[in-house]
Amino acid sequence: MLLDPSVHAQTYVEDCEVCCHPIEVAYEADGEGITAFEVQRLEE
């Protein structure tokens, strides 16, 4: 998983590399680094 700190906020869904269930990834950045990061499993 690669995150771009130049994007100030992003949320997206991808499949977990381990169990293949969908996960929602959300993060916030200030241009220099990640300031908030959250991942949660989505129910199918």
ABEGO torsion letter per residue (X at the ends): XBBBAABABBBBBBBBAAAGBBBBBBBBBAGABBABBBBBBBBX
